[in-house]
Amino acid sequence: MTRTILSLPEDEKRWLESYGKRHRISSAEVIRRAIREFRGKKPEAGLREVLRETAGAWTSVRGDSRGYVDRLRKEWDDRS
């Protein structure tokens, strides 16, 4: 296995150590697992592919989109 030096901000280093302790694994193992998971993910899709995959996703929703967005914004405003 090849050794690698990694520079991290202090808060990320603390998180890494804390996560490793909670899961009883080394910081190096946390990083190895994260890399394996990251590599296994589908590469970012282009805009056209995303549009193709999501077209018609809300066909069952009744009403207009503006009203829906306005209701969401009102909920957000009410929370602040």
MIMARSE-831970 format. One record per residue: residue number from 1; y, x, z of N, C-alpha, C in turn. Coordinates in Angstrom, 1 decimal. Atoms other than C-alpha are relative to their C-alpha. Example, Ala and Ser with C-alpha at 12.3 -4.5 7.8 and 13.67 -1.06 7.14 Angstrom:
% residues 2
+-----+--------+--------+--------+--------+--------+--------+--------+--------+--------+
| pos |   n_yy |   n_xx |   n_zz |  ca_yy |  ca_xx |  ca_zz |   c_yy |   c_xx |   c_zz |
+-----+--------+--------+--------+--------+--------+--------+--------+--------+--------+
|   1 |   -1.2 |    0.9 |    0.0 |   -4.5 |   12.3 |    7.8 |    1.2 |    0.9 |    0.0 |
|   2 |   -1.1 |   -0.9 |    0.0 |   -1.1 |   13.7 |    7.1 |    1.1 |   -0.8 |    0.8 |
+-----+--------+--------+--------+--------+--------+--------+--------+--------+--------+
//
This chain:
% residues 80
+-----+--------+--------+--------+--------+--------+--------+--------+--------+--------+
| pos |   n_yy |   n_xx |   n_zz |  ca_yy |  ca_xx |  ca_zz |   c_yy |   c_xx |   c_zz |
+-----+--------+--------+--------+--------+--------+--------+--------+--------+--------+
|   1 |   -1.2 |    0.8 |    0.0 |    0.0 |    0.0 |    0.0 |    1.2 |    0.9 |    0.0 |
|   2 |   -1.3 |   -0.8 |    0.1 |    3.5 |    1.3 |   -0.9 |    1.0 |   -0.5 |    1.1 |
|   3 |   -1.0 |    0.3 |   -1.0 |    6.2 |    1.5 |    1.8 |    1.3 |   -0.2 |   -0.7 |
|   4 |   -1.3 |    0.3 |    0.6 |    9.6 |    0.0 |    1.1 |    1.0 |   -0.1 |    1.1 |
|   5 |   -1.1 |    0.2 |   -1.0 |   12.9 |    0.3 |    3.0 |    0.8 |   -1.1 |   -0.4 |
|   6 |   -0.7 |    1.2 |    0.3 |   14.8 |   -2.9 |    3.2 |    1.2 |   -0.1 |    0.9 |
|   7 |   -1.2 |    0.2 |   -0.8 |   18.4 |   -3.5 |    4.4 |    0.3 |   -1.5 |    0.1 |
|   8 |   -0.2 |    1.4 |   -0.2 |   19.1 |   -6.8 |    6.0 |    1.2 |   -0.1 |    1.0 |
|   9 |   -1.1 |    0.3 |   -1.0 |   22.1 |   -8.3 |    7.9 |   -0.7 |   -0.2 |    1.3 |
|  10 |    0.5 |    0.0 |   -1.4 |   21.6 |   -8.3 |   11.7 |   -0.7 |   -1.4 |    0.2 |
|  11 |    0.6 |    1.3 |   -0.3 |   21.0 |  -12.1 |   11.9 |   -1.3 |   -0.3 |   -0.7 |
|  12 |    1.3 |    0.1 |    0.7 |   18.3 |  -12.0 |    9.2 |   -1.1 |    0.8 |    0.6 |
|  13 |    1.0 |   -0.9 |   -0.6 |   16.6 |   -9.1 |   10.9 |   -0.5 |   -0.7 |    1.3 |
|  14 |    0.4 |    0.7 |   -1.2 |   16.6 |  -11.1 |   14.2 |   -0.9 |   -1.1 |   -0.3 |
|  15 |    0.9 |    1.1 |    0.4 |   15.2 |  -14.1 |   12.5 |   -1.4 |    0.4 |   -0.4 |
|  16 |    1.3 |   -0.5 |    0.4 |   12.5 |  -12.1 |   10.9 |   -0.9 |    0.5 |    1.1 |
|  17 |    0.7 |   -0.4 |   -1.2 |   11.5 |  -10.5 |   14.2 |   -0.5 |   -1.2 |    0.8 |
|  18 |    0.3 |    1.2 |   -0.7 |   11.6 |  -13.9 |   15.9 |   -1.2 |   -0.8 |   -0.6 |
|  19 |    1.0 |    0.7 |    0.8 |    9.5 |  -15.6 |   13.2 |   -1.3 |    0.7 |    0.1 |
|  20 |    1.3 |   -0.7 |   -0.1 |    6.9 |  -12.8 |   13.3 |   -0.6 |   -0.1 |    1.4 |
|  21 |    0.5 |    0.1 |   -1.4 |    6.6 |  -13.0 |   17.1 |   -0.6 |   -1.4 |    0.2 |
|  22 |    0.5 |    1.3 |   -0.2 |    6.2 |  -16.8 |   17.0 |   -1.4 |   -0.2 |   -0.7 |
|  23 |    1.3 |    0.1 |    0.8 |    3.4 |  -16.5 |   14.4 |   -1.0 |    1.1 |    0.2 |
|  24 |    0.8 |   -1.2 |   -0.3 |    2.0 |  -13.3 |   15.8 |   -0.4 |    0.8 |   -1.2 |
|  25 |    0.2 |   -0.9 |    1.2 |    2.4 |  -11.3 |   12.6 |    1.2 |    1.0 |    0.0 |
|  26 |   -1.1 |   -1.0 |    0.1 |    4.5 |   -8.2 |   11.8 |    1.1 |   -0.5 |   -0.9 |
|  27 |   -1.1 |    0.3 |    1.0 |    7.8 |   -8.4 |   10.0 |   -0.4 |    0.3 |   -1.4 |
|  28 |    0.4 |   -0.3 |    1.3 |    6.2 |   -6.7 |    7.1 |   -0.9 |   -1.1 |   -0.6 |
|  29 |    0.9 |    1.1 |    0.5 |    3.5 |   -9.4 |    6.9 |    0.8 |   -1.3 |   -0.3 |
|  30 |   -0.8 |    1.1 |    0.3 |    6.2 |  -12.1 |    7.0 |    0.6 |    0.2 |   -1.4 |
|  31 |   -0.6 |   -0.3 |    1.3 |    7.9 |  -10.4 |    4.0 |   -1.0 |   -0.1 |   -1.1 |
|  32 |    1.1 |    0.1 |    1.1 |    4.6 |  -10.0 |    2.1 |   -0.3 |   -1.4 |   -0.3 |
|  33 |    0.3 |    1.4 |    0.2 |    3.8 |  -13.7 |    2.6 |    1.1 |   -0.7 |   -0.8 |
|  34 |   -1.2 |    0.6 |    0.7 |    7.3 |  -14.7 |    1.5 |    0.0 |    0.4 |   -1.5 |
|  35 |    0.0 |   -0.5 |    1.3 |    7.0 |  -12.6 |   -1.6 |   -1.2 |   -0.7 |   -0.8 |
|  36 |    1.2 |    0.7 |    0.7 |    3.5 |  -14.1 |   -2.5 |    0.4 |   -1.4 |   -0.3 |
|  37 |   -0.4 |    1.4 |    0.2 |    4.9 |  -17.6 |   -2.0 |    1.1 |   -0.1 |   -1.1 |
|  38 |   -1.1 |    0.0 |    1.0 |    8.0 |  -16.8 |   -4.1 |   -0.5 |    0.2 |   -1.4 |
|  39 |    0.6 |   -0.3 |    1.3 |    6.0 |  -15.3 |   -6.9 |   -0.9 |   -1.2 |   -0.5 |
|  40 |    0.9 |    1.1 |    0.5 |    3.7 |  -18.4 |   -7.0 |    0.8 |   -1.2 |   -0.5 |
|  41 |   -0.8 |    1.2 |    0.4 |    6.6 |  -20.8 |   -7.6 |    0.3 |    0.1 |   -1.5 |
|  42 |   -0.3 |    0.2 |    1.4 |    7.4 |  -22.1 |  -11.0 |    1.4 |    0.6 |   -0.3 |
|  43 |   -1.3 |   -0.5 |    0.3 |   10.3 |  -20.2 |  -12.6 |    1.0 |   -1.1 |   -0.2 |
|  44 |   -1.0 |    1.0 |    0.2 |   13.6 |  -22.0 |  -12.7 |    0.0 |   -0.6 |   -1.4 |
|  45 |    0.0 |    0.7 |    1.3 |   13.6 |  -24.6 |  -15.4 |    1.4 |    0.0 |   -0.6 |
|  46 |   -1.3 |    0.1 |    0.7 |   16.3 |  -24.7 |  -18.0 |    0.5 |   -1.5 |    0.1 |
|  47 |   -0.6 |    1.3 |   -0.2 |   18.7 |  -27.7 |  -18.0 |   -0.7 |   -1.0 |   -0.8 |
|  48 |    0.6 |    1.0 |    0.8 |   17.0 |  -29.4 |  -20.9 |   -1.4 |   -0.4 |    0.6 |
|  49 |    1.3 |    0.3 |   -0.6 |   13.6 |  -29.2 |  -19.2 |    0.2 |   -0.9 |    1.3 |
|  50 |   -0.2 |    0.8 |   -1.2 |   15.0 |  -30.6 |  -15.9 |    0.4 |   -1.4 |   -0.5 |
|  51 |   -0.4 |    1.4 |    0.4 |   16.6 |  -33.5 |  -17.8 |   -1.2 |   -0.7 |   -0.6 |
|  52 |    1.2 |    0.7 |    0.6 |   13.4 |  -34.2 |  -19.7 |   -1.0 |   -0.4 |    1.2 |
|  53 |    0.9 |    0.4 |   -1.1 |   11.4 |  -34.2 |  -16.4 |    0.5 |   -1.1 |    0.9 |
|  54 |   -0.6 |    1.0 |   -1.0 |   13.8 |  -36.4 |  -14.5 |    0.5 |   -1.3 |   -0.7 |
|  55 |   -0.4 |    1.2 |    0.7 |   14.7 |  -38.9 |  -17.3 |   -0.7 |   -1.2 |    0.4 |
|  56 |    0.7 |    1.2 |   -0.3 |   14.0 |  -42.4 |  -16.2 |   -0.5 |   -0.1 |    1.5 |
|  57 |    0.5 |   -0.1 |   -1.3 |   13.4 |  -41.4 |  -12.6 |    0.4 |   -1.2 |    0.9 |
|  58 |   -0.5 |    1.1 |   -0.8 |   15.5 |  -44.3 |  -11.3 |    0.0 |   -1.3 |   -0.7 |
|  59 |    0.0 |    1.2 |    0.8 |   14.6 |  -47.0 |  -13.7 |   -0.3 |   -1.3 |    0.9 |
|  60 |    0.3 |    1.2 |   -0.9 |   13.5 |  -49.3 |  -10.8 |    1.2 |   -0.3 |    0.9 |
|  61 |   -1.2 |    0.3 |   -0.8 |   16.9 |  -49.1 |   -9.1 |    0.9 |   -1.0 |   -0.7 |
|  62 |   -0.9 |    1.1 |    0.5 |   19.1 |  -52.2 |   -9.6 |    1.4 |    0.4 |    0.4 |
|  63 |   -1.4 |   -0.2 |   -0.3 |   22.9 |  -52.0 |   -9.8 |    0.5 |    1.2 |   -0.7 |
|  64 |   -0.7 |   -1.1 |    0.8 |   25.4 |  -49.5 |  -11.1 |    0.0 |    1.2 |    0.9 |
|  65 |    0.0 |   -1.2 |   -0.7 |   25.5 |  -45.9 |  -10.2 |    1.3 |    0.3 |    0.8 |
|  66 |   -1.2 |   -0.2 |   -0.7 |   29.1 |  -45.9 |   -9.2 |    0.0 |   -0.7 |    1.3 |
|  67 |    0.1 |    0.7 |   -1.3 |   28.5 |  -48.5 |   -6.5 |   -0.9 |    0.7 |    1.0 |
|  68 |    0.9 |   -0.7 |   -0.9 |   25.6 |  -46.5 |   -5.2 |    0.7 |    1.3 |    0.6 |
|  69 |   -0.7 |   -1.2 |   -0.4 |   27.6 |  -43.3 |   -5.1 |    1.1 |   -0.3 |    1.0 |
|  70 |   -1.0 |    0.4 |   -0.9 |   30.5 |  -45.1 |   -3.4 |   -0.6 |   -0.3 |    1.4 |
|  71 |    0.7 |    0.3 |   -1.3 |   28.1 |  -46.4 |   -0.7 |   -0.4 |    1.2 |    0.7 |
|  72 |    0.4 |   -1.3 |   -0.6 |   26.8 |  -42.9 |   -0.1 |    1.2 |    0.7 |    0.6 |
|  73 |   -1.2 |   -0.7 |   -0.5 |   30.3 |  -41.5 |    0.2 |    0.5 |   -0.7 |    1.3 |
|  74 |   -0.5 |    0.7 |   -1.2 |   31.3 |  -44.2 |    2.7 |   -0.9 |    0.4 |    1.2 |
|  75 |    0.9 |   -0.4 |   -1.1 |   28.2 |  -43.4 |    4.8 |    0.4 |    1.4 |    0.5 |
|  76 |   -0.4 |   -1.4 |   -0.4 |   29.2 |  -39.7 |    4.8 |    1.3 |    0.0 |    0.7 |
|  77 |   -1.3 |    0.1 |   -0.7 |   32.8 |  -40.6 |    5.7 |   -0.1 |   -0.5 |    1.4 |
|  78 |    0.2 |    0.6 |   -1.3 |   31.6 |  -42.8 |    8.5 |   -0.6 |    1.0 |    1.1 |
|  79 |    0.7 |   -1.0 |   -0.9 |   29.6 |  -39.9 |   10.0 |    1.0 |    1.1 |    0.5 |
|  80 |   -0.9 |   -1.0 |   -0.4 |   32.6 |  -37.6 |   10.2 |    1.0 |   -0.4 |    1.0 |
+-----+--------+--------+--------+--------+--------+--------+--------+--------+--------+
//
